[in-house]
Amino acid sequence: MHIVHTEADGGKGGQPLRIINESLGMLQRGHTVTILCPEEAPLNTLAREAGLTVVNLPLRRKNLSNLLQLRRWLASHDVDVVNSHNSTDTWLVALAALTLKNPPPLVRTRHASGKPRNNRTTRWLFAKACAHVVTTGEALRHQLVEIGVPLDHSTSVPSGVDTARFKPGDKQAARAHCGLSQHDFWLGVVSHLRPNKGHSVLLKALAAIDKPQIKLAIVGEGPHRATLEQEILTLGLQDRVVMAGHRSDPQAWFPAFDIALSPSHDMEGVPQGVLQSLASRIATIATDAGGTGDAVIDGKTGLLVAQQDAVALKNAILTLWQDEALRERLAHQGYDYLNSHFTRECMLRDMERVFTRAVEQAGR
């Protein structure tokens, strides 16, 4: 198949990484992949650096000029299926398809958990213009049902983690590599530093725990860094929190943690940080944001707490700090569940099935 991905601009988070990871996997499976995106989108640079074929088209706005440029490209290339990733590029592909003689089927991937608008045009887009809708969590599928899209018109395919990269490791060696003290109890969070990722709530929870040996490593970079640094000073946590910044080797950090956390109240699918911690066989605490509960099943594969609840987060941390056997059990059960449901190979298999079915139903 020739698979074409379109993206208006998914920022620097997990969306472009999902597109790249999936594209590389499909190439390995013998398919052809092309990415269409604006030159200024982060995906453009990231995908080119990964060795993928990228064509720059203006997809950030819905207007006649952009529509005609996309239509000309689709009309002049042999495309089997288009996978769109943002609202704007989905609309542009859907409208271009109305004017093509034999348009490729459109599969829309929804990465975030924001509820779609409930109106006639949105229902047409998801239920009619799209051959199928992929979500990154089960909860996102049911949001579509609420606006009238049949459940069988969507499939949940979380962004699978590369278990060859994220895997269990030696804790002492990992701490030496990361510069973390050997004998403290380390919490860790790996994510982009945005307000909705919940770092501020986690800092409040840590400040309420009067145990100086419980420390926190924050791995990641982003616009919320300065605010977090000020909060660390205000809460008196400067001796207990390490701001590690962006790291090109996040897989080396997870084995250093006693507990990995995802305190997000963002519009998540299933956060990559959660899957990476499970793959690293680390006990995990997460909030119930978006589709996180698909992977973190409370009391079985980790602990799940309410969003923006510092008290619940504090209590969950103390529960695992006090109970090493529970930490070990959750870590092992989470690891086993991850390997059965959320690996990169699971993602590629399921996406290949979606694409194949869409192509067959379109008679191509």
C-alpha positions as CSV (number, residue, x, y, z in Angstrom):
1,M,0.0,0.0,0.0
2,H,1.0,3.6,-0.5
3,I,0.0,5.2,2.8
4,V,-0.1,9.0,3.0
5,H,-0.2,10.8,6.3
6,T,-1.4,14.4,6.5
7,E,-0.8,16.7,9.5
8,A,-1.7,20.4,9.8
9,D,0.5,20.9,12.8
10,G,0.6,18.6,15.8
11,G,3.2,20.5,17.8
12,K,6.1,18.9,19.5
13,G,4.4,16.3,21.6
14,G,3.5,12.7,21.1
15,Q,1.5,13.1,17.8
16,P,4.4,13.6,15.4
17,L,6.4,10.9,17.2
18,R,3.4,8.5,16.7
19,I,3.3,9.4,13.0
20,I,7.0,8.8,12.6
21,N,7.1,5.6,14.6
22,E,4.2,4.2,12.7
23,S,5.6,5.3,9.3
24,L,8.9,3.6,9.9
25,G,7.2,0.5,11.0
26,M,5.0,0.4,7.8
27,L,8.1,0.8,5.7
28,Q,9.6,-2.2,7.4
29,R,6.5,-4.1,6.6
30,G,6.9,-3.3,2.9
31,H,4.6,-0.4,2.4
32,T,5.3,3.0,0.9
33,V,4.8,6.0,3.1
34,T,4.6,9.8,2.3
35,I,4.0,12.5,4.8
36,L,2.3,15.8,3.8
37,C,2.7,18.7,6.2
38,P,3.5,22.4,6.3
39,E,7.2,23.3,6.2
40,E,6.9,25.1,9.5
41,A,5.4,22.1,11.4
42,P,7.7,20.3,13.8
43,L,6.8,17.0,12.0
44,N,8.6,18.3,8.9
45,T,12.0,18.4,10.5
46,L,11.5,15.3,12.7
47,A,10.3,13.1,9.8
48,R,13.1,14.2,7.5
49,E,15.7,13.5,10.2
50,A,14.1,10.0,10.5
51,G,14.7,9.4,6.8
52,L,11.0,9.6,5.8
53,T,9.6,11.1,2.6
54,V,8.0,14.4,3.3
55,V,6.2,16.8,0.9
56,N,5.5,20.3,2.2
57,L,1.9,21.5,1.5
58,P,0.0,24.4,3.2
59,L,-2.4,22.4,5.4
60,R,-2.8,24.7,8.4
61,R,-5.8,26.6,7.1
62,K,-9.0,25.7,5.3
63,N,-9.1,27.9,2.2
64,L,-9.5,27.4,-1.5
65,S,-5.8,27.8,-2.4
66,N,-4.7,25.1,0.1
67,L,-7.6,22.8,-0.9
68,L,-6.6,23.1,-4.6
69,Q,-2.9,22.4,-3.9
70,L,-3.8,19.3,-1.9
71,R,-6.2,18.1,-4.6
72,R,-3.6,18.5,-7.3
73,W,-1.1,16.4,-5.3
74,L,-3.6,13.6,-4.6
75,A,-4.8,13.6,-8.2
76,S,-1.3,13.2,-9.5
77,H,-0.1,10.4,-7.2
78,D,-1.1,6.8,-6.8
79,V,-2.4,6.8,-3.2
80,D,-4.1,3.8,-1.5
81,V,-5.2,5.4,1.8
82,V,-4.8,8.8,3.5
83,N,-4.4,9.0,7.3
84,S,-5.2,12.5,8.6
85,H,-4.2,13.7,12.1
86,N,-5.7,17.1,12.7
87,S,-9.1,18.7,12.1
88,T,-7.9,21.1,9.3
89,D,-6.1,18.6,7.2
90,T,-9.0,16.1,7.6
91,W,-11.4,18.7,6.2
92,L,-9.1,19.5,3.3
93,V,-8.7,15.8,2.4
94,A,-12.4,15.1,2.8
95,L,-13.4,18.1,0.5
96,A,-10.7,17.3,-2.0
97,A,-12.0,13.7,-2.2
98,L,-15.5,15.0,-3.2
99,T,-14.0,16.3,-6.5
100,L,-11.8,13.3,-7.3
101,K,-13.0,10.5,-9.6
102,N,-11.6,7.6,-7.5
103,P,-10.4,9.2,-4.2
104,P,-8.4,7.2,-1.7
105,P,-10.2,6.3,1.5
106,L,-9.7,8.6,4.5
107,V,-8.8,7.3,7.9
108,R,-8.7,9.9,10.7
109,T,-6.6,9.4,13.8
110,R,-7.7,11.4,16.9
111,H,-4.9,11.7,19.3
112,A,-6.5,13.9,22.0
113,S,-9.6,13.4,24.1
114,G,-11.3,16.7,23.5
115,K,-15.0,16.0,22.6
116,P,-15.8,16.8,19.0
117,R,-18.5,19.4,18.2
118,N,-21.9,17.8,17.9
119,N,-23.3,19.2,14.7
120,R,-24.3,18.0,11.2
121,T,-21.0,18.9,9.5
122,T,-18.9,17.2,12.1
123,R,-21.0,14.1,12.0
124,W,-20.7,14.0,8.2
125,L,-17.0,14.3,8.5
126,F,-16.5,11.5,10.9
127,A,-19.3,9.1,9.9
128,K,-19.4,9.6,6.1
129,A,-16.3,11.3,4.8
130,C,-13.9,9.2,6.9
131,A,-13.8,5.5,6.0
132,H,-12.8,4.8,9.5
133,V,-11.7,6.7,12.7
134,V,-8.8,5.6,14.8
135,T,-8.6,6.8,18.4
136,T,-5.6,6.4,20.8
137,G,-7.9,5.2,23.6
138,E,-11.2,3.5,24.2
139,A,-12.7,6.6,26.0
140,L,-12.2,8.6,22.8
141,R,-14.3,6.1,20.8
142,H,-17.3,6.7,23.1
143,Q,-17.0,10.4,22.7
144,L,-17.7,9.8,19.0
145,V,-20.7,7.7,19.8
146,E,-22.1,10.6,21.8
147,I,-22.2,12.7,18.6
148,G,-23.8,10.0,16.5
149,V,-20.8,8.1,15.1
150,P,-21.4,4.3,15.3
151,L,-19.0,2.4,17.6
152,D,-18.1,0.0,14.8
153,H,-16.9,3.0,12.7
154,S,-13.9,3.5,15.0
155,T,-11.0,1.5,16.4
156,S,-8.8,2.2,19.4
157,V,-5.1,1.9,18.5
158,P,-2.9,3.3,21.2
159,S,0.6,4.5,20.3
160,G,2.7,1.4,20.9
161,V,5.9,1.6,22.8
162,D,9.2,0.2,21.4
163,T,10.0,-2.5,23.8
164,A,13.5,-2.9,22.3
165,R,14.2,0.6,23.5
166,F,12.1,0.8,26.7
167,K,12.8,-2.2,28.8
168,P,13.7,-3.2,32.4
169,G,17.2,-2.2,33.6
170,D,19.5,-2.2,36.6
171,K,18.4,0.5,39.1
172,Q,21.9,1.3,40.4
173,A,23.4,1.6,37.0
174,A,20.6,3.8,35.8
175,R,20.9,6.1,38.8
176,A,24.7,6.4,38.2
177,H,24.0,7.2,34.5
178,C,21.4,9.8,35.4
179,G,23.3,11.4,38.3
180,L,20.6,10.4,40.9
181,S,21.5,9.5,44.5
182,Q,21.5,5.7,45.1
183,H,19.8,5.5,48.4
184,D,16.9,7.9,48.1
185,F,13.4,7.0,46.9
186,W,13.0,8.4,43.5
187,L,9.7,9.5,41.9
188,G,10.0,10.3,38.2
189,V,7.8,12.0,35.5
190,V,8.8,12.1,31.9
191,S,6.8,14.5,29.7
192,H,6.6,17.8,28.0
193,L,6.4,20.7,30.4
194,R,3.0,22.1,29.8
195,P,0.5,23.3,32.5
196,N,-2.0,20.5,31.8
197,K,0.6,17.8,32.3
198,G,0.1,18.2,36.0
199,H,3.6,18.8,37.3
200,S,2.3,21.6,39.6
201,V,-0.2,19.2,41.3
202,L,2.6,16.6,41.7
203,L,4.8,19.3,43.4
204,K,2.0,20.1,45.8
205,A,1.7,16.4,46.6
206,L,5.4,16.0,47.2
207,A,5.5,19.1,49.5
208,A,2.8,17.5,51.6
209,I,5.0,14.4,52.2
210,D,7.3,15.1,55.1
211,K,9.9,12.5,54.0
212,P,13.1,14.1,52.6
213,Q,14.3,10.8,51.2
214,I,11.4,10.9,48.7
215,K,12.6,12.9,45.8
216,L,11.4,13.7,42.3
217,A,13.1,13.8,38.9
218,I,11.3,15.8,36.2
219,V,12.5,14.9,32.7
220,G,11.4,17.1,29.9
221,E,11.4,20.6,28.6
222,G,8.7,23.1,27.6
223,P,7.1,26.5,28.2
224,H,6.1,25.7,31.8
225,R,9.6,25.2,33.1
226,A,10.1,28.7,34.6
227,T,6.8,28.4,36.5
228,L,7.8,25.0,37.9
229,E,11.2,26.3,39.0
230,Q,9.5,29.1,40.9
231,E,7.0,26.6,42.5
232,I,9.9,24.4,43.6
233,L,11.4,27.4,45.4
234,T,8.1,28.5,46.9
235,L,7.4,25.0,48.2
236,G,10.9,24.6,49.6
237,L,11.6,21.6,47.4
238,Q,14.9,22.7,45.8
239,D,16.8,19.8,47.6
240,R,14.2,17.2,46.6
241,V,13.5,17.9,42.9
242,V,15.8,17.5,39.9
243,M,14.9,19.4,36.8
244,A,16.7,17.2,34.2
245,G,15.5,19.0,31.1
246,H,15.1,17.4,27.7
247,R,16.9,14.1,27.4
248,S,17.5,12.1,24.2
249,D,17.7,8.9,26.3
250,P,14.5,8.8,28.3
251,Q,14.7,5.0,28.3
252,A,17.8,5.3,30.6
253,W,15.8,7.2,33.2
254,F,12.8,5.0,33.9
255,P,14.8,2.1,35.5
256,A,16.2,4.7,37.9
257,F,12.8,5.4,39.4
258,D,11.0,3.6,42.2
259,I,7.7,5.0,41.0
260,A,6.9,6.7,37.6
261,L,4.0,9.1,37.5
262,S,1.7,10.7,35.0
263,P,-0.2,13.5,36.9
264,S,-1.8,14.8,33.7
265,H,-5.1,16.6,33.3
266,D,-4.5,17.1,29.6
267,M,-6.6,15.8,26.6
268,E,-4.7,12.5,26.5
269,G,-5.0,9.4,24.5
270,V,-2.9,6.9,26.3
271,P,0.3,8.9,27.4
272,Q,3.6,7.6,26.0
273,G,5.2,8.2,29.4
274,V,2.8,5.7,31.0
275,L,3.5,3.0,28.4
276,Q,7.2,3.6,28.7
277,S,7.2,3.2,32.4
278,L,5.1,0.0,32.2
279,A,7.6,-1.3,29.5
280,S,10.4,-0.5,31.9
281,R,8.7,-2.6,34.6
282,I,8.4,0.3,37.0
283,A,5.4,0.8,39.4
284,T,3.2,3.5,37.9
285,I,0.8,6.1,39.3
286,A,-1.4,8.0,36.8
287,T,-4.5,10.1,36.6
288,D,-7.6,9.1,34.8
289,A,-7.0,11.6,32.0
290,G,-8.3,10.6,28.6
291,G,-7.5,7.0,27.8
292,T,-4.9,6.4,30.5
293,G,-7.2,3.9,32.2
294,D,-6.8,1.6,29.2
295,A,-3.3,0.9,30.4
296,V,-3.3,1.7,34.1
297,I,-5.9,-0.5,35.6
298,D,-6.2,0.5,39.2
299,G,-4.8,-2.0,41.6
300,K,-3.7,-4.3,38.8
301,T,-1.3,-2.6,36.5
302,G,-0.7,0.5,38.5
303,L,-2.6,3.0,40.7
304,L,-5.2,5.4,39.0
305,V,-6.2,8.6,40.8
306,A,-8.5,11.5,40.0
307,Q,-7.1,14.5,38.0
308,Q,-5.8,17.6,39.8
309,D,-6.2,15.9,43.2
310,A,-2.9,16.5,45.1
311,V,-4.2,14.6,48.2
312,A,-5.0,11.5,46.2
313,L,-1.6,11.7,44.5
314,K,0.1,12.0,47.8
315,N,-1.7,9.1,49.3
316,A,-0.9,6.9,46.3
317,I,2.8,7.8,46.5
318,L,2.8,6.9,50.2
319,T,1.0,3.7,49.6
320,L,3.6,2.5,47.2
321,W,6.5,3.9,49.3
322,Q,5.4,1.9,52.3
323,D,4.6,-1.4,50.4
324,E,7.5,-2.7,48.4
325,A,5.7,-6.0,47.6
326,L,2.8,-4.0,46.1
327,R,5.2,-1.9,44.0
328,E,6.8,-5.1,42.7
329,R,3.5,-6.7,41.9
330,L,2.1,-3.7,40.0
331,A,5.4,-3.3,38.1
332,H,5.3,-7.0,36.9
333,Q,1.6,-7.0,36.1
334,G,1.9,-3.7,34.3
335,Y,4.8,-5.0,32.3
336,D,3.0,-8.2,31.3
337,Y,-0.1,-6.3,30.3
338,L,1.9,-3.8,28.2
339,N,3.6,-6.6,26.3
340,S,0.2,-8.1,25.5
341,H,-1.6,-4.9,24.5
342,F,0.5,-1.8,23.9
343,T,3.7,-2.7,22.0
344,R,4.8,-1.1,18.7
345,E,4.1,-4.4,17.0
346,C,0.5,-4.3,18.3
347,M,0.1,-0.8,17.0
348,L,1.5,-1.7,13.5
349,R,-0.6,-4.8,13.2
350,D,-3.8,-3.0,14.2
351,M,-3.2,0.0,11.9
352,E,-2.3,-2.3,9.0
353,R,-5.7,-4.0,9.5
354,V,-7.5,-0.7,9.5
355,F,-5.8,0.5,6.3
356,T,-6.3,-2.8,4.5
357,R,-10.0,-2.9,5.4
358,A,-10.5,0.7,4.3
359,V,-8.8,0.0,0.9
360,E,-10.8,-3.1,0.4
361,Q,-14.1,-1.4,1.2
362,A,-13.2,1.4,-1.2
363,G,-12.7,-1.2,-4.0
364,R,-9.2,-0.1,-4.7
